Amino acid sequence: MTQKENQVFIRGRVPESLRARFKAMCALKGRDMGDVLKELVEKWLEDNENPSPNQGKGNK
């Protein structure tokens, strides 16, 4: 994202304990939860949009 884009909400469900751990760790590190989620989504897309040649050959 090089230009300023409109921000949107993504909704999903996770166990309450996972959310609590995530929220606590973000607070301990002084990070905004939304910023960390954005980084995680970007990393996941980077890993999955351009699969390696070995990916998809029996790996799930």
C-alpha atoms as a printed R data frame, in Angstrom:
   type eleno elety resid chain resno       x       y      z
1  ATOM     1    CA   MET     A     1   0.000   0.000  0.000
2  ATOM     2    CA   THR     A     2   1.772   3.110 -1.176
3  ATOM     3    CA   GLN     A     3  -1.265   5.399 -1.199
4  ATOM     4    CA   LYS     A     4  -3.532   6.255  1.703
5  ATOM     5    CA   GLU     A     5  -6.440   3.793  1.490
6  ATOM     6    CA   ASN     A     6  -9.756   3.767  3.306
7  ATOM     7    CA   GLN     A     7  -9.614   1.469  6.314
8  ATOM     8    CA   VAL     A     8 -12.202  -1.323  6.602
9  ATOM     9    CA   PHE     A     9 -13.159  -3.792  9.309
10 ATOM    10    CA   ILE     A    10 -12.526  -7.530  9.037
11 ATOM    11    CA   ARG     A    11 -14.538  -9.649 11.428
12 ATOM    12    CA   GLY     A    12 -13.677 -13.098 12.619
13 ATOM    13    CA   ARG     A    13 -14.083 -15.286 15.655
14 ATOM    14    CA   VAL     A    14 -11.301 -16.601 17.866
15 ATOM    15    CA   PRO     A    15 -11.430 -18.150 21.324
16 ATOM    16    CA   GLU     A    16 -11.654 -15.593 24.118
17 ATOM    17    CA   SER     A    17  -8.393 -16.850 25.629
18 ATOM    18    CA   LEU     A    18  -6.538 -16.288 22.333
19 ATOM    19    CA   ARG     A    19  -7.871 -12.745 22.087
20 ATOM    20    CA   ALA     A    20  -6.882 -12.043 25.693
21 ATOM    21    CA   ARG     A    21  -3.328 -13.284 25.092
22 ATOM    22    CA   PHE     A    22  -3.061 -11.275 21.864
23 ATOM    23    CA   LYS     A    23  -4.397  -8.121 23.531
24 ATOM    24    CA   ALA     A    24  -2.038  -8.517 26.502
25 ATOM    25    CA   MET     A    25   1.025  -9.092 24.317
26 ATOM    26    CA   CYS     A    26   0.200  -6.093 22.130
27 ATOM    27    CA   ALA     A    27  -0.126  -3.964 25.274
28 ATOM    28    CA   LEU     A    28   3.161  -5.258 26.697
29 ATOM    29    CA   LYS     A    29   4.932  -4.379 23.447
30 ATOM    30    CA   GLY     A    30   3.129  -1.048 23.112
31 ATOM    31    CA   ARG     A    31   1.575  -2.115 19.806
32 ATOM    32    CA   ASP     A    32  -1.869  -1.441 18.400
33 ATOM    33    CA   MET     A    33  -3.806  -4.679 17.849
34 ATOM    34    CA   GLY     A    34  -5.023  -3.514 14.440
35 ATOM    35    CA   ASP     A    35  -1.487  -2.749 13.276
36 ATOM    36    CA   VAL     A    36  -0.275  -6.195 14.349
37 ATOM    37    CA   LEU     A    37  -3.230  -7.890 12.633
38 ATOM    38    CA   LYS     A    38  -2.460  -5.964  9.436
39 ATOM    39    CA   GLU     A    39   1.173  -7.147  9.573
40 ATOM    40    CA   LEU     A    40   0.050 -10.746 10.104
41 ATOM    41    CA   VAL     A    41  -2.378 -10.607  7.153
42 ATOM    42    CA   GLU     A    42   0.302  -9.054  4.920
43 ATOM    43    CA   LYS     A    43   2.801 -11.784  5.908
44 ATOM    44    CA   TRP     A    44   0.224 -14.525  5.279
45 ATOM    45    CA   LEU     A    45  -0.575 -13.089  1.851
46 ATOM    46    CA   GLU     A    46   3.121 -12.819  1.013
47 ATOM    47    CA   ASP     A    47   3.601 -16.476  1.949
48 ATOM    48    CA   ASN     A    48   0.512 -17.697  0.078
49 ATOM    49    CA   GLU     A    49   0.068 -15.517 -3.009
50 ATOM    50    CA   ASN     A    50   3.334 -16.688 -4.539
51 ATOM    51    CA   PRO     A    51   3.599 -20.332 -3.497
52 ATOM    52    CA   SER     A    52   6.958 -22.042 -3.725
53 ATOM    53    CA   PRO     A    53   7.353 -24.852 -6.316
54 ATOM    54    CA   ASN     A    54   7.188 -27.460 -3.519
55 ATOM    55    CA   GLN     A    55   3.930 -26.121 -2.108
56 ATOM    56    CA   GLY     A    56   0.797 -27.986 -3.042
57 ATOM    57    CA   LYS     A    57   2.511 -31.353 -3.567
58 ATOM    58    CA   GLY     A    58   0.884 -33.240 -0.723
59 ATOM    59    CA   ASN     A    59   1.501 -30.389  1.767
60 ATOM    60    CA   LYS     A    60  -1.515 -29.004  3.531
